[in-house]
Amino acid sequence: MDPCEISPAYVRAIAPYQPGKPIAELAREMGLEEKNIVKLASNENPRGVGPRTRAAIERTLAELSRYPDGNGFELKDALSRRYGVDMAQVVLGNGSNDVLELVALAFLGPGRSAVYSQHAFTVYPLATQARGARGIAVPAKDYGHDLETMAKAVDEETCVLWIANPNNPTGTLCSPAALEALLRRVPERVMVVIDEAYNEYMPADLRADTVKWIKRYPNLVVTRTFSKAYGLAGLRVGYALAHPSVADVMNRVRQPFNVNSMALAAATAALEDMEFVARSFADNLQGMRQMREGARGLGLTYIPSYANFLTIRVGKANEVYKRLLKRGVIVRPVGGGYELPEHLRVTVGTEAEVERFLSALAASLKE
Ligand SMILES: *Cc1c(COP(=O)(O)O)cnc(C)c1O
C-alpha cells in the first residue's frame, strides 16, 4: 500500500507553494556568478538589514543554546506600546505566514468554508485546503478584491474571510470605507483577516484604521510582518493583532517556541528603527516611479500598485520570465494559481537593480 494514501485526500490535493527562485539555484543552473544575479522575485527590502537591528542580532549569538522566550515578552510589549493594544491581543508567528496558518488551525476544518478573492495571496487557499475546509474564490474586480461580492459569498459554513490589503500579487488596495462596510455586513461568527504585509509601504492617508476597529469588530484579525519594509524576511517573524479571546485561541494552537530568539531580538530592534522604515518607504516611491516609467517606455501596461512590487503585463509571461533568467534577472511569474498568465510581478529593488531589470526586459521582449 502507498503510505501516501493514509494522508487525507484534502491534504494530497494541495498544490505546493511556488516561491521565487533563490539566487544560488539560478547560479547553479545557469553557471552564473551569484553577485551578477538580480532577484526581484520575493518582495524583499533591497536596503537589507539596518545597523541597529544587525547589532541586536549579534547580541543574541551568545544565548543561542537557550530556548527563546516562548511568550515573546519584549516584542509583544514593544508592539502593544506602538499600536496601543493590550499584550494579550498580540500573536507572534514564524513570519506572518505562520500567523495565517494559526487562523486556519484555530477556525477552519472539514465542513467549514473560507472566502477569498481570485488573484489573492495563495497562502489563503493553501491554508484553507490543508484544514479540509472548502474554499470559495470570488472573481476579482479590476484585479482587486470585490468586497461586496465577497461579503455576499459568505454561506452558513463560512468561518474565515481572507483579505490582502494591499494584495499580493496585484498590489491593489481596498478603501477604508469599503473594508468597514464589509465588517459591518459579515456575521460575527466569520473571522475577517486583513493581511497588511505591505502596511509600511502604504501612504499614510490611504491606510485604514484597522487596529482601532478591533474594539468594534471582535472578529477582525490584522496581520503584519517584519519580512517586507523591515527587511527581515530570512529571520521569519510576523504578528497578528486581534481581540484577546481570538488571540488566546490562536496562541493555543501555535508551537511553544514558534519564533526564534534571533528573530525576536531583531524584530524588537527593527520596530524602534523608524528611520530605516521611513527611508525604505521613500526609496520604494522613487523605485516605483522608475519602474512605472520604464514599463511605459517599453509600451507595457501594469496594475497600479500600493506595495513594493509592480505587476506588469508582458504577454507570454513564462517565456519572458525564462529569457530574463538567462540574463541573470529573477522575477515572479503569476500564472498558475494566480491566474495572471500574461503578467510578471517585479519587486522594486535598488535603482541599479531596477535599471538592470528594465534593460533585460527590453532585450527579452525583442528576442
Ligand atoms: C509576503 C507576504 C506575507 C507574509 O510573509 P512572511 O514572510 O511570512 O511574513 C503575507 N501576506 C502577503 C500578502 C504577503 O505578500
The ligand as an SDF file (V2000), in Angstrom:
LIG
                    3D

 15 15  0  0  0  0  0  0  0  0999 V2000
    4.9520   38.3400    1.9000 C   0  0  0  0  0  0  0  0  0  0  0  0
    3.5170   38.2190    2.3370 C   0  0  0  0  0  0  0  0  0  0  0  0
    3.1460   37.6500    3.5590 C   0  0  0  0  0  0  0  0  0  0  0  0
    3.9960   37.0020    4.5430 C   0  0  0  0  0  0  0  0  0  0  0  0
    5.2450   36.8840    4.5570 O   0  0  0  0  0  0  0  0  0  0  0  0
    6.0050   36.3840    5.8490 P   0  0  0  0  0  0  0  0  0  0  0  0
    7.4040   36.4490    5.4020 O   0  0  0  0  0  0  0  0  0  0  0  0
    5.5310   35.0000    6.1430 O   0  0  0  0  0  0  0  0  0  0  0  0
    5.6550   37.3300    6.9420 O   0  0  0  0  0  0  0  0  0  0  0  0
    1.8190   37.6280    3.9140 C   0  0  0  0  0  0  0  0  0  0  0  0
    0.8890   38.1330    3.1200 N   0  0  0  0  0  0  0  0  0  0  0  0
    1.1810   38.6830    1.9570 C   0  0  0  0  0  0  0  0  0  0  0  0
    0.0770   39.2480    1.1420 C   0  0  0  0  0  0  0  0  0  0  0  0
    2.5000   38.7280    1.5180 C   0  0  0  0  0  0  0  0  0  0  0  0
    2.7880   39.2350    0.3240 O   0  0  0  0  0  0  0  0  0  0  0  0
  1  2  1  0
  2  3  1  0
  2 14  2  0
  3  4  1  0
  3 10  2  0
  4  5  1  0
  5  6  1  0
  6  7  2  0
  6  8  1  0
  6  9  1  0
 10 11  1  0
 11 12  2  0
 12 13  1  0
 12 14  1  0
 14 15  1  0
M  END
$$$$
